[in-house]
Amino acid sequence: MVIPVPIKNRLEKLEIAIKKLNELKALSVDSFLNDWKAQDSACRNFQIAVEVCVDIGSFILSERNLQVPDSYSKVIEEIKKIGIINKNIEELLKKLIRFRNIIVHEYLHIEMEKVYKNFSLVYVFEEFAKSIIDYYSKGTNNP
């Protein structure tokens, strides 16, 4: 089956965010901690990547006529339940959702060392994207 346009658009946005995060990941910790532009870019692209994943999950649930939960973590739980992502990706995405919530809601207290450490989880977004592409390529999106 063809990937729906809204999903394709979001996967493209996710790919761009992943590319930016991987470029930032290449910085040394000292360079990152002394570069406010890199810090701002990292925070924004982590936020975008998480929100894209949740948007895609919400779209799929809606497409399957399933209830779309009112929390980001529950959306991820639901797409795991229907077999789109595995348990490891679910758990790591939920960790990244909590991190996103800190960036968005507790922005006065963001520890940039933690932002840098989360670069090690950028691969989770890549794995999520692969899972979504696999889901549509297998035609398993029919309820």
N, CA, C and O atoms as CSV, one atom per row, in Angstrom:
chain,resi,resn,atom,element,x,y,z
A,1,MET,N,N,0.834,-1.192,0.000
A,1,MET,CA,C,0.000,0.000,0.000
A,1,MET,C,C,0.875,1.250,0.000
A,1,MET,O,O,2.010,1.240,0.476
A,2,VAL,N,N,0.333,2.282,-0.527
A,2,VAL,CA,C,1.023,3.570,-0.584
A,2,VAL,C,C,0.928,4.250,0.784
A,2,VAL,O,O,-0.101,4.184,1.458
A,3,ILE,N,N,1.994,4.887,1.166
A,3,ILE,CA,C,1.994,5.644,2.429
A,3,ILE,C,C,1.133,6.881,2.226
A,3,ILE,O,O,1.360,7.643,1.286
A,4,PRO,N,N,0.136,7.096,3.106
A,4,PRO,CA,C,-0.716,8.289,2.976
A,4,PRO,C,C,0.114,9.576,3.036
A,4,PRO,O,O,1.129,9.639,3.731
A,5,VAL,N,N,-0.322,10.580,2.314
A,5,VAL,CA,C,0.401,11.850,2.236
A,5,VAL,C,C,0.689,12.452,3.614
A,5,VAL,O,O,1.812,12.897,3.847
A,6,PRO,N,N,-0.287,12.485,4.544
A,6,PRO,CA,C,0.033,13.064,5.863
A,6,PRO,C,C,1.172,12.321,6.582
A,6,PRO,O,O,1.970,12.934,7.291
A,7,ILE,N,N,1.238,11.012,6.394
A,7,ILE,CA,C,2.316,10.235,7.016
A,7,ILE,C,C,3.627,10.505,6.283
A,7,ILE,O,O,4.667,10.706,6.910
A,8,LYS,N,N,3.570,10.508,4.970
A,8,LYS,CA,C,4.771,10.778,4.171
A,8,LYS,C,C,5.366,12.139,4.537
A,8,LYS,O,O,6.577,12.261,4.715
A,9,ASN,N,N,4.521,13.153,4.647
A,9,ASN,CA,C,4.993,14.494,5.014
A,9,ASN,C,C,5.661,14.489,6.387
A,9,ASN,O,O,6.690,15.135,6.588
A,10,ARG,N,N,5.076,13.766,7.318
A,10,ARG,CA,C,5.638,13.723,8.667
A,10,ARG,C,C,6.941,12.912,8.707
A,10,ARG,O,O,7.867,13.254,9.443
A,11,LEU,N,N,7.005,11.853,7.921
A,11,LEU,CA,C,8.249,11.090,7.851
A,11,LEU,C,C,9.376,11.945,7.274
A,11,LEU,O,O,10.523,11.842,7.709
A,12,GLU,N,N,9.052,12.775,6.307
A,12,GLU,CA,C,10.060,13.681,5.745
A,12,GLU,C,C,10.522,14.691,6.792
A,12,GLU,O,O,11.714,14.980,6.893
A,13,LYS,N,N,9.587,15.225,7.568
A,13,LYS,CA,C,9.932,16.165,8.646
A,13,LYS,C,C,10.786,15.468,9.702
A,13,LYS,O,O,11.736,16.048,10.226
A,14,LEU,N,N,10.438,14.218,10.006
A,14,LEU,CA,C,11.212,13.442,10.973
A,14,LEU,C,C,12.631,13.202,10.459
A,14,LEU,O,O,13.594,13.294,11.220
A,15,GLU,N,N,12.755,12.900,9.186
A,15,GLU,CA,C,14.075,12.678,8.595
A,15,GLU,C,C,14.958,13.921,8.719
A,15,GLU,O,O,16.151,13.813,9.001
A,16,ILE,N,N,14.378,15.083,8.512
A,16,ILE,CA,C,15.122,16.340,8.638
A,16,ILE,C,C,15.567,16.560,10.092
A,16,ILE,O,O,16.712,16.936,10.346
A,17,ALA,N,N,14.658,16.325,11.036
A,17,ALA,CA,C,15.000,16.487,12.458
A,17,ALA,C,C,16.102,15.510,12.859
A,17,ALA,O,O,17.021,15.876,13.591
A,18,ILE,N,N,16.013,14.271,12.382
A,18,ILE,CA,C,17.037,13.265,12.685
A,18,ILE,C,C,18.389,13.709,12.132
A,18,ILE,O,O,19.410,13.593,12.809
A,19,LYS,N,N,18.390,14.214,10.910
A,19,LYS,CA,C,19.646,14.675,10.300
A,19,LYS,C,C,20.273,15.787,11.140
A,19,LYS,O,O,21.477,15.772,11.397
A,20,LYS,N,N,19.461,16.741,11.562
A,20,LYS,CA,C,19.978,17.847,12.372
A,20,LYS,C,C,20.512,17.340,13.711
A,20,LYS,O,O,21.579,17.760,14.159
A,21,LEU,N,N,19.762,16.434,14.348
A,21,LEU,CA,C,20.212,15.893,15.632
A,21,LEU,C,C,21.507,15.107,15.474
A,21,LEU,O,O,22.392,15.193,16.326
A,22,ASN,N,N,21.625,14.344,14.398
A,22,ASN,CA,C,22.865,13.592,14.174
A,22,ASN,C,C,24.047,14.518,13.929
A,22,ASN,O,O,25.165,14.207,14.341
A,23,GLU,N,N,23.823,15.649,13.268
A,23,GLU,CA,C,24.899,16.624,13.083
A,23,GLU,C,C,25.325,17.215,14.428
A,23,GLU,O,O,26.514,17.384,14.698
A,24,LEU,N,N,24.340,17.524,15.260
A,24,LEU,CA,C,24.651,18.085,16.578
A,24,LEU,C,C,25.347,17.060,17.471
A,24,LEU,O,O,26.208,17.401,18.282
A,25,LYS,N,N,24.958,15.806,17.305
A,25,LYS,CA,C,25.552,14.720,18.082
A,25,LYS,C,C,27.058,14.618,17.835
A,25,LYS,O,O,27.805,14.160,18.700
A,26,ALA,N,N,27.490,15.041,16.668
A,26,ALA,CA,C,28.911,14.971,16.316
A,26,ALA,C,C,29.770,15.983,17.089
A,26,ALA,O,O,30.993,15.856,17.143
A,27,LEU,N,N,29.117,16.981,17.683
A,27,LEU,CA,C,29.864,17.968,18.473
A,27,LEU,C,C,30.396,17.319,19.751
A,27,LEU,O,O,29.786,16.395,20.289
A,28,SER,N,N,31.516,17.803,20.221
A,28,SER,CA,C,31.997,17.357,21.531
A,28,SER,C,C,31.057,17.937,22.587
A,28,SER,O,O,30.345,18.909,22.335
A,29,VAL,N,N,31.069,17.343,23.738
A,29,VAL,CA,C,30.209,17.836,24.808
A,29,VAL,C,C,30.557,19.285,25.140
A,29,VAL,O,O,29.658,20.098,25.354
A,30,ASP,N,N,31.837,19.618,25.186
A,30,ASP,CA,C,32.247,20.994,25.496
A,30,ASP,C,C,31.770,21.974,24.433
A,30,ASP,O,O,31.277,23.056,24.753
A,31,SER,N,N,31.915,21.598,23.183
A,31,SER,CA,C,31.444,22.464,22.095
A,31,SER,C,C,29.945,22.681,22.208
A,31,SER,O,O,29.457,23.801,22.058
A,32,PHE,N,N,29.217,21.597,22.476
A,32,PHE,CA,C,27.762,21.696,22.597
A,32,PHE,C,C,27.372,22.600,23.760
A,32,PHE,O,O,26.504,23.460,23.615
A,33,LEU,N,N,28.005,22.410,24.904
A,33,LEU,CA,C,27.651,23.173,26.107
A,33,LEU,C,C,28.010,24.651,26.005
A,33,LEU,O,O,27.520,25.466,26.786
A,34,ASN,N,N,28.858,24.995,25.051
A,34,ASN,CA,C,29.247,26.387,24.862
A,34,ASN,C,C,28.640,27.010,23.610
A,34,ASN,O,O,29.085,28.067,23.163
A,35,ASP,N,N,27.641,26.370,23.054
A,35,ASP,CA,C,27.032,26.848,21.807
A,35,ASP,C,C,25.517,26.919,21.969
A,35,ASP,O,O,24.825,25.917,21.789
A,36,TRP,N,N,25.007,28.083,22.305
A,36,TRP,CA,C,23.568,28.213,22.560
A,36,TRP,C,C,22.735,27.914,21.316
A,36,TRP,O,O,21.602,27.448,21.426
A,37,LYS,N,N,23.285,28.178,20.147
A,37,LYS,CA,C,22.536,27.866,18.921
A,37,LYS,C,C,22.377,26.360,18.751
A,37,LYS,O,O,21.309,25.884,18.365
A,38,ALA,N,N,23.428,25.622,19.036
A,38,ALA,CA,C,23.358,24.162,18.969
A,38,ALA,C,C,22.370,23.630,20.013
A,38,ALA,O,O,21.604,22.705,19.743
A,39,GLN,N,N,22.399,24.223,21.199
A,39,GLN,CA,C,21.475,23.805,22.257
A,39,GLN,C,C,20.025,24.056,21.851
A,39,GLN,O,O,19.166,23.188,22.012
A,40,ASP,N,N,19.762,25.251,21.322
A,40,ASP,CA,C,18.395,25.578,20.883
A,40,ASP,C,C,17.943,24.648,19.767
A,40,ASP,O,O,16.807,24.173,19.762
A,41,SER,N,N,18.835,24.394,18.829
A,41,SER,CA,C,18.503,23.508,17.720
A,41,SER,C,C,18.216,22.092,18.216
A,41,SER,O,O,17.278,21.444,17.751
A,42,ALA,N,N,19.019,21.621,19.150
A,42,ALA,CA,C,18.811,20.275,19.690
A,42,ALA,C,C,17.451,20.176,20.379
A,42,ALA,O,O,16.692,19.237,20.139
A,43,CYS,N,N,17.155,21.136,21.223
A,43,CYS,CA,C,15.874,21.107,21.937
A,43,CYS,C,C,14.703,21.128,20.958
A,43,CYS,O,O,13.767,20.338,21.084
A,44,ARG,N,N,14.759,22.021,20.001
A,44,ARG,CA,C,13.667,22.132,19.033
A,44,ARG,C,C,13.513,20.868,18.196
A,44,ARG,O,O,12.391,20.430,17.942
A,45,ASN,N,N,14.605,20.286,17.771
A,45,ASN,CA,C,14.503,19.104,16.919
A,45,ASN,C,C,14.120,17.848,17.692
A,45,ASN,O,O,13.487,16.954,17.130
A,46,PHE,N,N,14.488,17.759,18.963
A,46,PHE,CA,C,13.960,16.675,19.792
A,46,PHE,C,C,12.442,16.829,19.925
A,46,PHE,O,O,11.699,15.856,19.798
A,47,GLN,N,N,11.997,18.042,20.177
A,47,GLN,CA,C,10.562,18.305,20.302
A,47,GLN,C,C,9.833,17.921,19.011
A,47,GLN,O,O,8.824,17.216,19.053
A,48,ILE,N,N,10.333,18.374,17.888
A,48,ILE,CA,C,9.698,18.068,16.603
A,48,ILE,C,C,9.662,16.562,16.376
A,48,ILE,O,O,8.623,16.022,15.997
A,49,ALA,N,N,10.775,15.881,16.602
A,49,ALA,CA,C,10.836,14.439,16.348
A,49,ALA,C,C,9.810,13.685,17.190
A,49,ALA,O,O,9.118,12.804,16.679
A,50,VAL,N,N,9.709,14.020,18.458
A,50,VAL,CA,C,8.724,13.359,19.322
A,50,VAL,C,C,7.308,13.652,18.833
A,50,VAL,O,O,6.485,12.742,18.729
A,51,GLU,N,N,7.029,14.898,18.538
A,51,GLU,CA,C,5.674,15.271,18.126
A,51,GLU,C,C,5.295,14.629,16.792
A,51,GLU,O,O,4.136,14.267,16.589
A,52,VAL,N,N,6.246,14.486,15.894
A,52,VAL,CA,C,5.975,13.802,14.630
A,52,VAL,C,C,5.615,12.343,14.893
A,52,VAL,O,O,4.662,11.826,14.312
A,53,CYS,N,N,6.362,11.683,15.754
A,53,CYS,CA,C,6.067,10.279,16.070
A,53,CYS,C,C,4.660,10.132,16.638
A,53,CYS,O,O,3.923,9.225,16.250
A,54,VAL,N,N,4.294,11.002,17.534
A,54,VAL,CA,C,2.959,10.950,18.140
A,54,VAL,C,C,1.888,11.277,17.101
A,54,VAL,O,O,0.835,10.641,17.076
A,55,ASP,N,N,2.148,12.258,16.249
A,55,ASP,CA,C,1.190,12.586,15.183
A,55,ASP,C,C,0.954,11.391,14.274
A,55,ASP,O,O,-0.184,11.091,13.915
A,56,ILE,N,N,2.027,10.713,13.905
A,56,ILE,CA,C,1.903,9.540,13.039
A,56,ILE,C,C,1.099,8.455,13.748
A,56,ILE,O,O,0.213,7.842,13.152
A,57,GLY,N,N,1.406,8.223,15.003
A,57,GLY,CA,C,0.652,7.222,15.767
A,57,GLY,C,C,-0.816,7.570,15.856
A,57,GLY,O,O,-1.673,6.701,15.691
A,58,SER,N,N,-1.116,8.827,16.116
A,58,SER,CA,C,-2.510,9.281,16.198
A,58,SER,C,C,-3.224,9.100,14.862
A,58,SER,O,O,-4.380,8.678,14.822
A,59,PHE,N,N,-2.537,9.417,13.778
A,59,PHE,CA,C,-3.123,9.265,12.443
A,59,PHE,C,C,-3.466,7.802,12.183
A,59,PHE,O,O,-4.553,7.493,11.697
A,60,ILE,N,N,-2.543,6.910,12.505
A,60,ILE,CA,C,-2.784,5.481,12.266
A,60,ILE,C,C,-3.952,4.984,13.104
A,60,ILE,O,O,-4.800,4.246,12.603
A,61,LEU,N,N,-4.009,5.375,14.365
A,61,LEU,CA,C,-5.134,4.955,15.211
A,61,LEU,C,C,-6.452,5.455,14.632
A,61,LEU,O,O,-7.433,4.714,14.572
A,62,SER,N,N,-6.467,6.707,14.209
A,62,SER,CA,C,-7.668,7.282,13.609
A,62,SER,C,C,-8.027,6.565,12.314
A,62,SER,O,O,-9.196,6.271,12.065
A,63,GLU,N,N,-7.033,6.289,11.503
A,63,GLU,CA,C,-7.219,5.583,10.233
A,63,GLU,C,C,-7.854,4.210,10.463
A,63,GLU,O,O,-8.634,3.733,9.639
A,64,ARG,N,N,-7.519,3.594,11.567
A,64,ARG,CA,C,-8.055,2.266,11.903
A,64,ARG,C,C,-9.349,2.353,12.722
A,64,ARG,O,O,-9.848,1.347,13.228
A,65,ASN,N,N,-9.873,3.559,12.840
A,65,ASN,CA,C,-11.103,3.797,13.616
A,65,ASN,C,C,-10.962,3.381,15.075
A,65,ASN,O,O,-11.909,2.891,15.691
A,66,LEU,N,N,-9.771,3.584,15.611
A,66,LEU,CA,C,-9.518,3.330,17.025
A,66,LEU,C,C,-9.489,4.668,17.750
A,66,LEU,O,O,-9.178,5.705,17.164
A,67,GLN,N,N,-9.815,4.623,19.022
A,67,GLN,CA,C,-9.798,5.855,19.807
A,67,GLN,C,C,-8.371,6.379,19.932
A,67,GLN,O,O,-7.437,5.621,20.196
A,68,VAL,N,N,-8.221,7.673,19.742
A,68,VAL,CA,C,-6.917,8.309,19.888
A,68,VAL,C,C,-6.816,8.821,21.321
A,68,VAL,O,O,-7.583,9.696,21.722
A,69,PRO,N,N,-5.865,8.277,22.103
A,69,PRO,CA,C,-5.724,8.701,23.504
A,69,PRO,C,C,-5.358,10.176,23.617
A,69,PRO,O,O,-4.891,10.801,22.665
A,70,ASP,N,N,-5.583,10.706,24.806
A,70,ASP,CA,C,-5.324,12.124,25.045
A,70,ASP,C,C,-3.927,12.400,25.586
A,70,ASP,O,O,-3.629,13.533,25.966
A,71,SER,N,N,-3.070,11.395,25.629
A,71,SER,CA,C,-1.691,11.645,26.061
A,71,SER,C,C,-0.721,11.023,25.060
A,71,SER,O,O,-1.004,9.999,24.437
A,72,TYR,N,N,0.408,11.664,24.933
A,72,TYR,CA,C,1.430,11.201,23.989
A,72,TYR,C,C,1.847,9.759,24.292
A,72,TYR,O,O,1.921,8.928,23.386
A,73,SER,N,N,2.117,9.466,25.558
A,73,SER,CA,C,2.575,8.128,25.926
A,73,SER,C,C,1.536,7.060,25.598
A,73,SER,O,O,1.881,5.957,25.173
A,74,LYS,N,N,0.286,7.390,25.794
A,74,LYS,CA,C,-0.768,6.397,25.510
A,74,LYS,C,C,-0.904,6.142,24.008
A,74,LYS,O,O,-1.227,5.026,23.601
A,75,VAL,N,N,-0.665,7.149,23.193
A,75,VAL,CA,C,-0.677,6.940,21.738
A,75,VAL,C,C,0.394,5.905,21.387
A,75,VAL,O,O,0.146,4.984,20.610
A,76,ILE,N,N,1.575,6.066,21.961
A,76,ILE,CA,C,2.674,5.138,21.687
A,76,ILE,C,C,2.330,3.743,22.198
A,76,ILE,O,O,2.620,2.753,21.527
A,77,GLU,N,N,1.716,3.652,23.378
A,77,GLU,CA,C,1.278,2.354,23.903
A,77,GLU,C,C,0.309,1.673,22.939
A,77,GLU,O,O,0.406,0.471,22.695
A,78,GLU,N,N,-0.614,2.442,22.402
A,78,GLU,CA,C,-1.628,1.866,21.510
A,78,GLU,C,C,-1.030,1.367,20.200
A,78,GLU,O,O,-1.432,0.314,19.704
A,79,ILE,N,N,-0.080,2.100,19.633
A,79,ILE,CA,C,0.490,1.599,18.376
A,79,ILE,C,C,1.402,0.399,18.627
A,79,ILE,O,O,1.646,-0.398,17.721
A,80,LYS,N,N,1.903,0.271,19.848
A,80,LYS,CA,C,2.640,-0.943,20.201
A,80,LYS,C,C,1.658,-2.109,20.318
A,80,LYS,O,O,1.951,-3.215,19.865
A,81,LYS,N,N,0.499,-1.864,20.921
A,81,LYS,CA,C,-0.504,-2.925,21.098
A,81,LYS,C,C,-0.959,-3.521,19.778
A,81,LYS,O,O,-1.243,-4.716,19.696
A,82,ILE,N,N,-1.030,-2.692,18.745
A,82,ILE,CA,C,-1.481,-3.210,17.451
A,82,ILE,C,C,-0.312,-3.692,16.589
A,82,ILE,O,O,-0.494,-4.020,15.417
A,83,GLY,N,N,0.890,-3.734,17.174
A,83,GLY,CA,C,2.023,-4.377,16.540
A,83,GLY,C,C,2.841,-3.534,15.577
A,83,GLY,O,O,3.600,-4.077,14.774
A,84,ILE,N,N,2.701,-2.226,15.643
A,84,ILE,CA,C,3.440,-1.373,14.711
A,84,ILE,C,C,4.873,-1.151,15.175
A,84,ILE,O,O,5.794,-1.112,14.360
A,85,ILE,N,N,5.059,-1.006,16.472
A,85,ILE,CA,C,6.407,-0.860,17.035
A,85,ILE,C,C,6.609,-1.946,18.090
A,85,ILE,O,O,5.646,-2.523,18.595
A,86,ASN,N,N,7.863,-2.213,18.412
A,86,ASN,CA,C,8.139,-3.216,19.428
A,86,ASN,C,C,8.235,-2.579,20.823
A,86,ASN,O,O,8.208,-1.357,20.964
A,87,LYS,N,N,8.344,-3.419,21.827
A,87,LYS,CA,C,8.368,-2.965,23.228
A,87,LYS,C,C,9.546,-2.032,23.498
A,87,LYS,O,O,9.393,-1.038,24.208
A,88,ASN,N,N,10.708,-2.334,22.947
A,88,ASN,CA,C,11.889,-1.501,23.173
A,88,ASN,C,C,11.669,-0.087,22.627
A,88,ASN,O,O,11.951,0.897,23.311
A,89,ILE,N,N,11.170,0.009,21.401
A,89,ILE,CA,C,10.911,1.324,20.808
A,89,ILE,C,C,9.844,2.051,21.624
A,89,ILE,O,O,9.956,3.254,21.857
A,90,GLU,N,N,8.811,1.327,22.060
A,90,GLU,CA,C,7.772,1.951,22.897
A,90,GLU,C,C,8.384,2.570,24.149
A,90,GLU,O,O,8.125,3.733,24.460
A,91,GLU,N,N,9.186,1.802,24.861
A,91,GLU,CA,C,9.760,2.292,26.119
A,91,GLU,C,C,10.683,3.488,25.897
A,91,GLU,O,O,10.652,4.456,26.658
A,92,LEU,N,N,11.498,3.413,24.854
A,92,LEU,CA,C,12.429,4.516,24.589
A,92,LEU,C,C,11.702,5.760,24.089
A,92,LEU,O,O,12.083,6.878,24.434
A,93,LEU,N,N,10.666,5.579,23.285
A,93,LEU,CA,C,9.879,6.743,22.851
A,93,LEU,C,C,9.183,7.395,24.036
A,93,LEU,O,O,9.085,8.620,24.103
A,94,LYS,N,N,8.704,6.592,24.962
A,94,LYS,CA,C,8.062,7.165,26.152
A,94,LYS,C,C,9.080,7.962,26.983
A,94,LYS,O,O,8.739,8.983,27.581
A,95,LYS,N,N,10.317,7.490,27.013
A,95,LYS,CA,C,11.383,8.239,27.690
A,95,LYS,C,C,11.611,9.569,26.969
A,95,LYS,O,O,11.762,10.610,27.609
A,96,LEU,N,N,11.633,9.529,25.644
A,96,LEU,CA,C,11.826,10.753,24.863
A,96,LEU,C,C,10.626,11.688,24.984
A,96,LEU,O,O,10.785,12.906,24.905
A,97,ILE,N,N,9.446,11.144,25.172
A,97,ILE,CA,C,8.256,11.981,25.410
A,97,ILE,C,C,8.416,12.734,26.735
A,97,ILE,O,O,8.116,13.925,26.815
A,98,ARG,N,N,8.884,12.044,27.761
A,98,ARG,CA,C,9.106,12.721,29.054
A,98,ARG,C,C,10.157,13.821,28.891
A,98,ARG,O,O,10.027,14.903,29.466
A,99,PHE,N,N,11.189,13.540,28.112
A,99,PHE,CA,C,12.223,14.534,27.844
A,99,PHE,C,C,11.635,15.721,27.091
A,99,PHE,O,O,11.944,16.870,27.408
A,100,ARG,N,N,10.800,15.457,26.109
A,100,ARG,CA,C,10.129,16.521,25.355
A,100,ARG,C,C,9.296,17.387,26.288
A,100,ARG,O,O,9.267,18.610,26.145
A,101,ASN,N,N,8.625,16.763,27.236
A,101,ASN,CA,C,7.798,17.515,28.179
A,101,ASN,C,C,8.644,18.456,29.037
A,101,ASN,O,O,8.201,19.552,29.380
A,102,ILE,N,N,9.839,18.036,29.376
A,102,ILE,CA,C,10.746,18.916,30.124
A,102,ILE,C,C,11.130,20.104,29.249
A,102,ILE,O,O,11.110,21.249,29.702
A,103,ILE,N,N,11.476,19.828,28.005
A,103,ILE,CA,C,11.867,20.903,27.081
A,103,ILE,C,C,10.738,21.924,26.930
A,103,ILE,O,O,10.978,23.131,26.946
A,104,VAL,N,N,9.519,21.435,26.786
A,104,VAL,CA,C,8.383,22.308,26.503
A,104,VAL,C,C,7.843,22.995,27.754
A,104,VAL,O,O,7.528,24.184,27.729
A,105,HIS,N,N,7.738,22.244,28.842
A,105,HIS,CA,C,7.050,22.770,30.020
A,105,HIS,C,C,7.968,23.240,31.149
A,105,HIS,O,O,7.571,24.057,31.980
A,106,GLU,N,N,9.174,22.728,31.174
A,106,GLU,CA,C,10.094,23.100,32.252
A,106,GLU,C,C,11.351,23.745,31.666
A,106,GLU,O,O,12.468,23.498,32.120
A,107,TYR,N,N,11.139,24.565,30.663
A,107,TYR,CA,C,12.230,25.144,29.890
A,107,TYR,C,C,13.191,25.991,30.721
A,107,TYR,O,O,14.316,26.243,30.288
A,108,LEU,N,N,12.777,26.428,31.886
A,108,LEU,CA,C,13.672,27.211,32.742
A,108,LEU,C,C,14.755,26.345,33.381
A,108,LEU,O,O,15.767,26.853,33.863
A,109,HIS,N,N,14.528,25.031,33.379
A,109,HIS,CA,C,15.419,24.135,34.119
A,109,HIS,C,C,15.985,23.021,33.251
A,109,HIS,O,O,16.230,21.922,33.751
A,110,ILE,N,N,16.196,23.271,31.985
A,110,ILE,CA,C,16.749,22.238,31.110
A,110,ILE,C,C,18.241,22.109,31.378
A,110,ILE,O,O,18.986,23.086,31.323
A,111,GLU,N,N,18.658,20.889,31.669
A,111,GLU,CA,C,20.079,20.612,31.875
A,111,GLU,C,C,20.657,20.191,30.530
A,111,GLU,O,O,20.322,19.127,30.009
A,112,MET,N,N,21.511,21.015,29.978
A,112,MET,CA,C,22.039,20.761,28.639
A,112,MET,C,C,22.886,19.489,28.566
A,112,MET,O,O,23.030,18.897,27.497
A,113,GLU,N,N,23.441,19.076,29.697
A,113,GLU,CA,C,24.166,17.804,29.720
A,113,GLU,C,C,23.211,16.659,29.404
A,113,GLU,O,O,23.586,15.708,28.717
A,114,LYS,N,N,21.979,16.744,29.901
A,114,LYS,CA,C,20.978,15.706,29.618
A,114,LYS,C,C,20.547,15.753,28.161
A,114,LYS,O,O,20.310,14.711,27.549
A,115,VAL,N,N,20.445,16.939,27.607
A,115,VAL,CA,C,20.130,17.063,26.190
A,115,VAL,C,C,21.199,16.331,25.395
A,115,VAL,O,O,20.892,15.534,24.509
A,116,TYR,N,N,22.455,16.608,25.720
A,116,TYR,CA,C,23.567,15.966,25.011
A,116,TYR,C,C,23.506,14.444,25.153
A,116,TYR,O,O,23.719,13.718,24.182
A,117,LYS,N,N,23.217,13.968,26.354
A,117,LYS,CA,C,23.134,12.516,26.578
A,117,LYS,C,C,22.025,11.880,25.746
A,117,LYS,O,O,22.140,10.728,25.329
A,118,ASN,N,N,20.959,12.626,25.507
A,118,ASN,CA,C,19.847,12.074,24.731
A,118,ASN,C,C,20.165,11.936,23.242
A,118,ASN,O,O,19.394,11.318,22.508
A,119,PHE,N,N,21.275,12.494,22.787
A,119,PHE,CA,C,21.698,12.245,21.404
A,119,PHE,C,C,21.873,10.744,21.166
A,119,PHE,O,O,21.709,10.265,20.044
A,120,SER,N,N,22.202,10.015,22.215
A,120,SER,CA,C,22.386,8.565,22.070
A,120,SER,C,C,21.084,7.851,21.714
A,120,SER,O,O,21.102,6.680,21.332
A,121,LEU,N,N,19.952,8.552,21.837
A,121,LEU,CA,C,18.655,7.939,21.532
A,121,LEU,C,C,18.077,8.367,20.181
A,121,LEU,O,O,16.942,8.015,19.859
A,122,VAL,N,N,18.825,9.106,19.405
A,122,VAL,CA,C,18.313,9.558,18.108
A,122,VAL,C,C,17.931,8.363,17.228
A,122,VAL,O,O,16.997,8.453,16.431
A,123,TYR,N,N,18.649,7.250,17.371
A,123,TYR,CA,C,18.349,6.062,16.576
A,123,TYR,C,C,16.912,5.567,16.784
A,123,TYR,O,O,16.352,4.904,15.910
A,124,VAL,N,N,16.323,5.885,17.928
A,124,VAL,CA,C,14.947,5.454,18.209
A,124,VAL,C,C,13.998,6.060,17.178
A,124,VAL,O,O,13.073,5.390,16.719
A,125,PHE,N,N,14.218,7.309,16.815
A,125,PHE,CA,C,13.389,7.949,15.800
A,125,PHE,C,C,13.565,7.258,14.448
A,125,PHE,O,O,12.605,7.103,13.693
A,126,GLU,N,N,14.792,6.848,14.150
A,126,GLU,CA,C,15.057,6.130,12.905
A,126,GLU,C,C,14.340,4.788,12.901
A,126,GLU,O,O,13.747,4.401,11.894
A,127,GLU,N,N,14.391,4.080,14.021
A,127,GLU,CA,C,13.713,2.786,14.136
A,127,GLU,C,C,12.196,2.952,14.035
A,127,GLU,O,O,11.511,2.135,13.419
A,128,PHE,N,N,11.690,4.003,14.640
A,128,PHE,CA,C,10.259,4.285,14.548
A,128,PHE,C,C,9.867,4.490,13.088
A,128,PHE,O,O,8.888,3.908,12.622
A,129,ALA,N,N,10.619,5.307,12.370
A,129,ALA,CA,C,10.319,5.575,10.956
A,129,ALA,C,C,10.341,4.279,10.144
A,129,ALA,O,O,9.466,4.058,9.307
A,130,LYS,N,N,11.333,3.424,10.388
A,130,LYS,CA,C,11.398,2.137,9.684
A,130,LYS,C,C,10.164,1.293,9.987
A,130,LYS,O,O,9.623,0.639,9.095
A,131,SER,N,N,9.724,1.305,11.230
A,131,SER,CA,C,8.535,0.538,11.610
A,131,SER,C,C,7.294,1.034,10.880
A,131,SER,O,O,6.452,0.238,10.466
A,132,ILE,N,N,7.184,2.338,10.725
A,132,ILE,CA,C,6.031,2.916,10.034
A,132,ILE,C,C,6.078,2.558,8.550
A,132,ILE,O,O,5.058,2.191,7.966
A,133,ILE,N,N,7.237,2.662,7.951
A,133,ILE,CA,C,7.379,2.296,6.529
A,133,ILE,C,C,7.064,0.816,6.337
A,133,ILE,O,O,6.383,0.442,5.381
A,134,ASP,N,N,7.561,-0.032,7.249
A,134,ASP,CA,C,7.260,-1.465,7.171
A,134,ASP,C,C,5.764,-1.723,7.297
A,134,ASP,O,O,5.203,-2.541,6.568
A,135,TYR,N,N,5.135,-1.032,8.210
A,135,TYR,CA,C,3.694,-1.173,8.437
A,135,TYR,C,C,2.915,-0.912,7.145
A,135,TYR,O,O,2.029,-1.686,6.782
A,136,TYR,N,N,3.243,0.161,6.468
A,136,TYR,CA,C,2.531,0.490,5.236
A,136,TYR,C,C,2.965,-0.389,4.065
A,136,TYR,O,O,2.143,-0.729,3.213
A,137,SER,N,N,4.228,-0.755,4.012
A,137,SER,CA,C,4.696,-1.557,2.871
A,137,SER,C,C,4.144,-2.972,2.917
A,137,SER,O,O,3.988,-3.614,1.878
A,138,LYS,N,N,3.846,-3.465,4.119
A,138,LYS,CA,C,3.284,-4.816,4.256
A,138,LYS,C,C,1.780,-4.829,4.047
A,138,LYS,O,O,1.162,-5.890,3.962
A,139,GLY,N,N,1.196,-3.632,3.964
A,139,GLY,CA,C,-0.250,-3.571,3.788
A,139,GLY,C,C,-1.003,-4.046,5.014
A,139,GLY,O,O,-2.161,-4.453,4.919
A,140,THR,N,N,-0.345,-3.995,6.175
A,140,THR,CA,C,-0.970,-4.468,7.413
A,140,THR,C,C,-1.800,-3.375,8.083
A,140,THR,O,O,-2.243,-3.529,9.222
A,141,ASN,N,N,-2.003,-2.276,7.370
A,141,ASN,CA,C,-2.738,-1.169,7.994
A,141,ASN,C,C,-4.242,-1.318,7.889
A,141,ASN,O,O,-4.989,-0.431,8.302
A,142,ASN,N,N,-4.684,-2.419,7.346
A,142,ASN,CA,C,-6.131,-2.662,7.328
A,142,ASN,C,C,-6.542,-3.318,8.631
A,142,ASN,O,O,-5.953,-4.323,9.029
A,143,PRO,N,N,-7.547,-2.765,9.303
A,143,PRO,CA,C,-7.963,-3.311,10.608
A,143,PRO,C,C,-8.414,-4.752,10.507
A,143,PRO,O,O,-8.793,-5.351,11.513
